[in-house]
Amino acid sequence: MPAADNQWSRRGLLRSGLGCGLGAGLGLGLGASVGLACGRSAAAAAPEQVLAEARSQYNHVRVAERGSVRTMYFVGDNGMQYIESRVDRAYPASLDLDYTRTMMAGFLLQPKPRRLLMLGLGGGGMSNYLSGRMPGLEIDAVDIDPEVVRLAQTYFDVPAADPRYRCHVDDARLFVERSTAQWDMIMLDAFRGVFVPYHLKTVEFYRAVLARLAPQGVVVANLHNATRMYPHDRETLAAAFPARYSFVSEGGNQTTLVASAEPQRRGVYHVRDNARAAQPSFDFDLMGLAARLYLRRDWDAADILRDDFKPDELRAASERHNETCVKGCRYGL
């Protein structure tokens, strides 16, 4: 298969041609979303034009464009292209990918955040969207790869010097552990290709994230619900966060988990009220998203993921896990 057609999304599979459908789980590590990504402009007859390409110690990054659709890819050693971010430049103020719209479920539990931490910048799709639609929102976006940040600023309109929208080149775990700030919403989307580094998946990491939440703050995590790691992730998140809310994606193969420190779980009417309150800031139906809240347990019992290193070994462990992810992120399970 030509490399140009060999394109997988780290959260969803992009396929040429009209129409889209449900993806099948491929047994990859947690969070890898490999279902079909159904965007407004996925289908196009013209060949894709490569605009830029860069290699770093972390990634082989490619930016390409077909028609009005611009995509940031991570390219694997086998030539497979994983969609890191995508924007339809004919609709720059909209979210083009299913999973990004589903991750807005955080606003159904915290409709008026003042400070947002985005762990994993990519092409800045979600952070750009929220920055444009919520003028008072302060954003800190963290990405380990300086080339990703550079290309996002060059080709995806991520600002390079905006005091309200700050980009940090850092490992997400190290950034969180070092910080003393608090955020009203923390979005977890730090993928390496289709994988999340192990030190960003453990109960110790989630507890560090919990400590950085403001009162009534929420954490929003993107999970693929058909992988072998999904049960481990659900059990690990449950060990860290008292309250958890599951929202299924439009395609059905992804779950956005919204978690908080509140000991009392909020009811469905509270979620709907927040959807109405937040709706003016969004260009898609938040009540429809609220209707995709589900209560069933869709995973089997599994071991909680724990750090495989001592606290004073965090920096060395983060380097090891970031490198391991390039080779497959087997997680030792």
Beta strands, then each sheet from edge to edge (+ up, - down):
strand 1: 7-9
strand 2: 12-13
strand 3: 35-36
strand 4: 49-55
strand 5: 60-66
strand 6: 69-75
strand 7: 81-88
strand 8: 115-119
strand 9: 138-143
strand 10: 165-169
strand 11: 183-188
strand 12: 213-224
strand 13: 243-248
strand 14: 254-260
strand 15: 293-294
sheet 1: 1+ 7+ 6- 5+ 4-
sheet 2: 2+ 3+
sheet 3: 10+ 9+ 8+ 11+ 12+ 14- 13+ 15-
end
